[in-house]
Amino acid sequence: MQRTLPTGLKAGACSGLLLVALFFVDYGPATSLASLARWFMLNDNAWSKLIGALLVLALATLSGALFGAATRGRILSRSQSLMMGLLAGVLWWVILVLLLAMLVRHIQFSLFAMLYWIIVSLFFGLVLGSLFARFEQRAVLPVNADESRLRKQ
């Protein structure tokens, strides 16, 4: 658990940065970031895009920490990590979009918006799982293991 929590934090933060970059260039100049800030009722000023970016980064880092805690110190294969990442992406979508935006704030979504957010959430989960597996692999392997393996060949 002591090793997986910081690994999850790093994977979540990197996934969050990737999502912020995706939101910034994808749907206009950070429109998705402003809509995310609207879900938290923080969009009434000119800083709503920055607030949305910070919210994405904070929520992704928290999700990464929970992902690391959910592994409970087990070594996961890459496929197990990706499947857990997909599950984390589905949970991200259920908690943020369904519960927070639709049920609490009563924001109506079109079919396009629902599909957009589920694809973004699944992408987040895949990136989270992939980065977690990569960081976990680096944490388990010794620093010079790759060099010694290459020398034997």
C-alpha positions as CSV (number, residue, x, y, z in Angstrom):
1,M,0.0,0.0,0.0
2,Q,2.9,2.4,0.7
3,R,4.2,1.8,-2.8
4,T,0.9,1.8,-4.7
5,L,-0.5,5.1,-3.3
6,P,2.2,7.4,-4.6
7,T,2.2,5.4,-7.9
8,G,-1.6,6.0,-8.1
9,L,-1.1,9.7,-7.3
10,K,1.5,10.1,-10.1
11,A,-0.7,8.2,-12.6
12,G,-3.8,10.2,-11.7
13,A,-2.0,13.5,-12.0
14,C,-0.5,12.6,-15.4
15,S,-3.9,11.4,-16.5
16,G,-5.5,14.7,-15.3
17,L,-2.9,16.7,-17.2
18,L,-3.7,14.8,-20.3
19,L,-7.4,15.4,-19.8
20,V,-6.9,19.1,-19.3
21,A,-4.9,19.2,-22.5
22,L,-7.6,17.2,-24.3
23,F,-10.3,19.5,-23.1
24,F,-8.4,22.6,-24.0
25,V,-7.8,21.7,-27.6
26,D,-10.8,19.4,-28.4
27,Y,-14.1,21.2,-28.1
28,G,-13.2,24.8,-28.6
29,P,-11.0,26.9,-26.3
30,A,-11.6,24.9,-23.0
31,T,-15.4,24.7,-23.3
32,S,-15.5,21.4,-21.5
33,L,-13.5,22.8,-18.6
34,A,-16.0,25.6,-18.2
35,S,-18.9,23.1,-18.2
36,L,-17.1,21.0,-15.6
37,A,-16.8,24.1,-13.4
38,R,-20.5,24.7,-14.0
39,W,-21.3,21.3,-12.5
40,F,-19.7,22.5,-9.3
41,M,-21.4,25.9,-9.5
42,L,-18.1,27.7,-10.0
43,N,-18.6,29.2,-13.5
44,D,-19.8,32.7,-12.9
45,N,-16.6,34.4,-13.5
46,A,-13.8,34.8,-16.1
47,W,-11.7,32.1,-14.3
48,S,-14.1,29.3,-14.8
49,K,-11.8,27.5,-17.4
50,L,-8.9,27.7,-15.0
51,I,-11.1,26.5,-12.1
52,G,-12.3,23.6,-14.3
53,A,-8.7,22.7,-15.2
54,L,-7.8,22.6,-11.5
55,L,-10.9,20.6,-10.7
56,V,-10.0,18.0,-13.4
57,L,-6.4,17.8,-12.1
58,A,-7.5,17.5,-8.5
59,L,-10.3,14.9,-9.2
60,A,-8.0,12.9,-11.4
61,T,-5.2,12.9,-8.8
62,L,-7.8,11.8,-6.2
63,S,-9.0,9.1,-8.5
64,G,-5.5,7.9,-9.0
65,A,-4.9,7.7,-5.3
66,L,-8.1,5.7,-4.9
67,F,-7.0,3.5,-7.8
68,G,-3.7,2.9,-6.0
69,A,-5.4,2.1,-2.7
70,A,-7.8,-0.3,-4.5
71,T,-4.9,-2.4,-5.6
72,R,-3.9,-3.0,-2.0
73,G,-0.3,-3.5,-2.8
74,R,-0.8,-6.3,-5.3
75,I,1.3,-6.5,-8.4
76,L,-1.1,-6.3,-11.3
77,S,-0.5,-7.4,-14.8
78,R,-0.9,-4.8,-17.6
79,S,-4.3,-6.3,-18.6
80,Q,-5.6,-6.3,-15.1
81,S,-4.4,-2.7,-14.6
82,L,-6.2,-1.7,-17.9
83,M,-9.4,-3.5,-16.8
84,M,-9.3,-1.8,-13.4
85,G,-8.6,1.5,-15.3
86,L,-11.7,1.0,-17.4
87,L,-13.7,0.3,-14.3
88,A,-12.3,3.5,-12.8
89,G,-13.4,5.4,-15.9
90,V,-16.9,4.0,-15.7
91,L,-17.0,5.1,-12.0
92,W,-15.6,8.5,-13.0
93,W,-18.5,8.9,-15.5
94,V,-21.2,7.6,-13.0
95,I,-20.0,9.9,-10.2
96,L,-19.3,13.0,-12.2
97,V,-21.8,13.0,-15.0
98,L,-24.7,10.9,-13.7
99,L,-24.8,11.7,-10.0
100,L,-23.3,15.2,-9.9
101,A,-24.4,16.8,-13.1
102,M,-27.7,15.1,-13.8
103,L,-29.1,14.2,-10.4
104,V,-27.7,17.0,-8.1
105,R,-27.5,19.9,-10.6
106,H,-30.3,18.7,-12.9
107,I,-28.4,19.5,-16.0
108,Q,-29.8,18.0,-19.2
109,F,-27.5,16.3,-21.6
110,S,-28.0,15.5,-25.3
111,L,-27.1,12.1,-26.6
112,F,-23.9,13.6,-28.1
113,A,-22.9,15.0,-24.7
114,M,-23.6,11.7,-22.9
115,L,-21.5,9.8,-25.5
116,Y,-18.8,12.5,-25.3
117,W,-18.4,12.3,-21.6
118,I,-18.5,8.5,-21.5
119,I,-15.7,8.3,-24.1
120,V,-13.7,10.9,-22.2
121,S,-14.2,8.9,-19.0
122,L,-13.2,5.6,-20.5
123,F,-10.2,7.3,-22.1
124,F,-9.2,8.6,-18.7
125,G,-9.6,5.2,-17.1
126,L,-7.4,3.5,-19.8
127,V,-4.7,6.2,-19.4
128,L,-4.9,5.8,-15.7
129,G,-4.6,2.1,-15.8
130,S,-1.8,2.2,-18.4
131,L,0.2,4.8,-16.5
132,F,-0.3,3.0,-13.2
133,A,1.0,-0.3,-14.7
134,R,4.0,1.5,-16.3
135,F,4.9,3.4,-13.0
136,E,4.4,0.2,-11.0
137,Q,6.6,-1.7,-13.4
138,R,9.3,0.9,-12.9
139,A,9.0,0.9,-9.2
140,V,9.3,-2.9,-9.0
141,L,12.2,-3.3,-11.4
142,P,15.7,-2.3,-10.3
143,V,17.2,0.7,-12.0
144,N,19.8,-1.2,-13.9
145,A,17.6,-4.3,-14.8
146,D,17.0,-3.1,-18.3
147,E,20.7,-2.5,-18.9
148,S,21.7,-5.9,-17.5
149,R,19.1,-7.6,-19.6
150,L,20.3,-5.8,-22.8
151,R,23.9,-6.8,-22.1
152,K,23.0,-10.5,-21.8
153,Q,21.5,-10.4,-25.3
